Amino acid sequence: MLKRARAVAALIALALLSGCSAHTPAPIVTHHTGDRLPAVRVHDVATGNSVPVLETDKPAVVAFLTTQPESQQDESRSIAVVLTSLALQNTSSSLRIVIVDESANVNASDLVNTLHDWGLGSVLFASDRSRTAENAWGVTSTPKIVVVDASGKLTDQFDHYVPPAALASVIPGDQNGS
């Protein structure tokens, strides 16, 4: 009888706990090369505005990084340096470079400090507190670098640091020959 009472109590507890969540997170979607990525918006740290990650008719490199000290990974800083350099070398091209901060529990002033301290003025540095872009694009961990062509289709993705020459070689329409 005691075993049955415990089992019933466990079932009731499970039922109550499963009903406690008022918000069910969006499922993580997996994207493959050639898939058109969904349009998503992020919060531009420099202007405070909501902006689209992708722009019409522009190829893009989008990096999901953790930039804050409590969650920062060594690769995130290195990737940011590579992307900033890439942006400065491609000022005349239509290449869009976006860094989306995925640090947990970060406030706006910390992100503004990172924008200036890391010299990210040549890229779109954004936050995605709601994890909308992360979920819609299938990002399950950082760092994640996503390369998108001008039509919004995924052309390549990396879950690690990529040397500058290797990254430049996979950018659609890049001046380095691809």
GISUL-V688470 format. One record per pair of residues at least 6 apart in sequence whose ideal C-beta (glycine too) atoms are under 6 Angstrom apart, sorted by the first residue. I is the first residue (numbers start at 0). J is the second residue. If there is no record, write none. Layout:
i;j
I;J
I;J
This chain:
i;j
25;134
27;134
27;137
27;139
28;137
29;137
30;137
30;153
32;153
33;152
34;153
35;151
35;152
36;136
36;151
36;153
37;135
39;52
39;131
39;132
39;135
40;49
40;51
41;52
41;99
41;125
41;127
41;132
42;49
42;125
42;126
43;50
43;125
44;110
44;114
44;124
52;61
52;97
52;132
53;59
53;151
54;95
56;149
57;93
57;95
57;149
58;94
58;148
58;149
58;171
58;172
59;95
59;147
60;96
60;146
61;97
61;145
62;78
62;82
62;98
62;144
63;99
63;101
63;138
63;141
63;143
64;75
64;98
64;141
64;142
65;71
65;72
65;75
65;101
65;102
65;141
66;75
66;100
66;102
66;113
67;102
67;105
70;102
70;103
74;142
74;160
75;142
77;160
78;142
78;160
79;117
81;163
82;96
82;122
83;121
86;96
86;121
86;122
87;121
96;122
97;123
98;122
98;124
99;125
99;127
99;132
100;126
101;141
110;126
114;124
127;133
143;158
144;157
145;156
146;154
146;155
146;169
148;154
148;171
154;171
155;169
167;173
167;175
168;177
